[in-house]
Amino acid sequence: VGEFTINDESSDNLFSLQSKYYDNSGEPYVKRDQNNDTLNIDLSIKNSGNFWNFNPDYSYDLKLGQQKLSTDISLKIGAGKSNVDINTLKINNLIAEVGAGQLNMTLNQKALPTGDFSVKAGAGSIIINLPSNIGYKLFFKVGVGSINVDGRNIAQIGNNNSRYDSANINSSGQIITINADVGVGSLEIK
């Protein structure tokens, strides 16, 4: 709970983390694994287990360096607010799951995933900001939530195994595929 951000930067460091938390709760735990030319970072939050340690003032700012290193990003966000703003990092797979929180994700053209790009919103909300010249195929299923593209709802309650193609899919020089599963939450693509 609190605020979590991920950005990329030109750096020789694989990553850096700045955080704000209390001694007895919210301490970040980072595990790094580099296999050949792929980096995996597991960032989790230690918690004392005491419900009363809930604190919206926790903050975590993760900066990813070595932009040419193929990177898989897997996010599991319970509650709180998360921002992902990636400009040039070479992303292979990007998987994001939001429980009751919020995720605002901005991806530059150089940072679009080349592999799996999947998002899941339980009761939370996800906003994906893409460059306007990028075409995409959106494969989705929706419980009672909503999916909005450019300000209009494209999904009906109970849609399963549905597909939406961006308006520019035939004229775009680059096309990506997004897989989405929305429960009672929302997904917006801009």
Solvent accessible surface area in square Angstrom, and as a share of the most:
residue,aa,sasa,rsa
1,V,76,0.44
2,G,12,0.11
3,E,70,0.31
4,F,34,0.14
5,T,30,0.18
6,I,4,0.02
7,N,43,0.22
8,D,16,0.08
9,E,58,0.26
10,S,105,0.68
11,S,32,0.21
12,D,133,0.69
13,N,89,0.46
14,L,28,0.14
15,F,49,0.20
16,S,37,0.24
17,L,41,0.21
18,Q,127,0.56
19,S,46,0.30
20,K,121,0.51
21,Y,81,0.31
22,Y,119,0.45
23,D,142,0.74
24,N,101,0.52
25,S,3,0.02
26,G,1,0.01
27,E,67,0.30
28,P,23,0.15
29,Y,104,0.39
30,V,49,0.28
31,K,116,0.49
32,R,127,0.46
33,D,72,0.37
34,Q,82,0.36
35,N,93,0.48
36,N,134,0.69
37,D,93,0.48
38,T,32,0.19
39,L,4,0.02
40,N,59,0.30
41,I,43,0.22
42,D,76,0.40
43,L,40,0.20
44,S,50,0.32
45,I,72,0.37
46,K,101,0.43
47,N,99,0.51
48,S,65,0.42
49,G,69,0.66
50,N,74,0.38
51,F,153,0.64
52,W,208,0.73
53,N,30,0.15
54,F,121,0.50
55,N,21,0.11
56,P,86,0.54
57,D,83,0.43
58,Y,13,0.05
59,S,42,0.27
60,Y,12,0.04
61,D,42,0.22
62,L,9,0.04
63,K,66,0.28
64,L,6,0.03
65,G,3,0.03
66,Q,71,0.31
67,Q,42,0.19
68,K,186,0.79
69,L,21,0.10
70,S,17,0.11
71,T,6,0.03
72,D,42,0.22
73,I,12,0.06
74,S,80,0.51
75,L,17,0.08
76,K,167,0.71
77,I,19,0.10
78,G,49,0.47
79,A,47,0.37
80,G,24,0.23
81,K,100,0.42
82,S,3,0.02
83,N,40,0.21
84,V,2,0.01
85,D,57,0.30
86,I,0,0.00
87,N,72,0.37
88,T,50,0.29
89,L,1,0.01
90,K,104,0.44
91,I,2,0.01
92,N,50,0.26
93,N,39,0.20
94,L,1,0.01
95,I,73,0.37
96,A,1,0.01
97,E,70,0.31
98,V,1,0.01
99,G,33,0.32
100,A,74,0.57
101,G,3,0.03
102,Q,100,0.45
103,L,3,0.02
104,N,59,0.30
105,M,0,0.00
106,T,54,0.31
107,L,2,0.01
108,N,64,0.33
109,Q,72,0.32
110,K,150,0.63
111,A,0,0.00
112,L,7,0.04
113,P,8,0.05
114,T,114,0.66
115,G,39,0.38
116,D,57,0.30
117,F,3,0.01
118,S,24,0.16
119,V,6,0.04
120,K,94,0.40
121,A,2,0.01
122,G,31,0.30
123,A,64,0.50
124,G,5,0.05
125,S,33,0.21
126,I,1,0.01
127,I,47,0.24
128,I,0,0.00
129,N,34,0.17
130,L,20,0.10
131,P,33,0.21
132,S,111,0.72
133,N,82,0.42
134,I,5,0.02
135,G,0,0.00
136,Y,16,0.06
137,K,62,0.26
138,L,0,0.00
139,F,79,0.33
140,F,12,0.05
141,K,92,0.39
142,V,4,0.02
143,G,33,0.32
144,V,88,0.51
145,G,11,0.11
146,S,31,0.20
147,I,0,0.00
148,N,41,0.21
149,V,3,0.02
150,D,112,0.58
151,G,68,0.65
152,R,138,0.50
153,N,84,0.43
154,I,32,0.16
155,A,4,0.03
156,Q,126,0.56
157,I,128,0.65
158,G,43,0.41
159,N,40,0.21
160,N,98,0.50
161,N,147,0.75
162,S,24,0.16
163,R,124,0.45
164,Y,36,0.14
165,D,54,0.28
166,S,8,0.05
167,A,107,0.83
168,N,38,0.20
169,I,24,0.12
170,N,150,0.77
171,S,97,0.63
172,S,20,0.13
173,G,87,0.84
174,Q,64,0.29
175,I,80,0.41
176,I,13,0.07
177,T,57,0.33
178,I,0,0.00
179,N,59,0.30
180,A,7,0.06
181,D,41,0.21
182,V,2,0.01
183,G,28,0.27
184,V,96,0.55
185,G,7,0.07
186,S,36,0.23
187,L,0,0.00
188,E,49,0.22
189,I,1,0.01
190,K,113,0.48
